[in-house]
Amino acid sequence: MLHGQCKKWTQPLAYYMIHGSTESDVLVNFLMEVLDVCQNAGLEVIVTVCNIGANNVKALKLLGISENTPFSRCQDQEIAAK
């Protein structure tokens, strides 16, 4: 889901049909795919948001995100994680 920072708008972007929980490495692939599409379309992604489910936490760790480094990189742009 995309959400505007300066103007109020929301746009569904991707929906993945899965059965059961999604492995962390698959979540990372989904996220990077969506971020690439957004940036290639000219959008400036400034933050990603997720809940603290175990697979999400592991995906954040795979991206190198921690309390000391609360951001990841995509196409040479820092993107904060919440």
N, C-alpha and C positions, 0 to 999 in steps of 0.2 A: 504494500500500500504506500503510495506517495502522498505527502502532505505538504502544502505550501508553507513557507516560512514567513513571507511578508504579506501575502494575500491568502484569504481563507479558501482553500480548495483541497479536495481529496480525490485520488484516482487509484482504483485497484490496478495493479500492474501484472501480477503473476499469481497463479494458483496451481499448486502441484497436487495431484491425486496420489495418495500413498495409503498403505495399509500398515497400521501400527506406528511405532515411533520411527523417526528418520535418523539415521546414523549421522554423527557429527560431521564427518568428512563430506557427506552428501549435502548437508546444510551449508557448509562452506562453499561448495560448488554452486549451489542455488544462489546464494548471496552474491558471489563474485559475478555470476552470469547477469543477475539483475543490476548490479552496480555498473557493470560494463555497458549494458544497454542504456541505462540512464545517462551516464557520462557521454556516451557516443551521441546521444540525442541532444546534448548541450545543457543538460541539467547539472547543477552543482549540488551534489549530495554532501550534507554536512554532518549528519548523524544517522546511525541505525539504532533501532530499539528492539529488544526482545525480553521475554520473561526469564527467570532464572532456573528454568528446567535443566536437568542434568545434561541433556544433549546440547542445549544452547550454550551452557557454560563451557562444555568441552570444545564446541565449535569456536567460541571466542578465544580459548587458549590456543587452538590450532592456528588462529589468525595472529597470534602473538599479543593478544589483548590481555592486560592485567591491571591491577590497581595502579601500578607505577607507569604503565603505558596504556592509557584508556582510549586508544585509537588504532585503526588499521590503515593500510594504504591500498589504494586502487588507482591505477593509471597515474602514479606520482602525486596523488592527492590524499591528504590525511582525512580520515572520516572517523569522527568520534563514535564511541559505542556507549549506549546507556542500558 
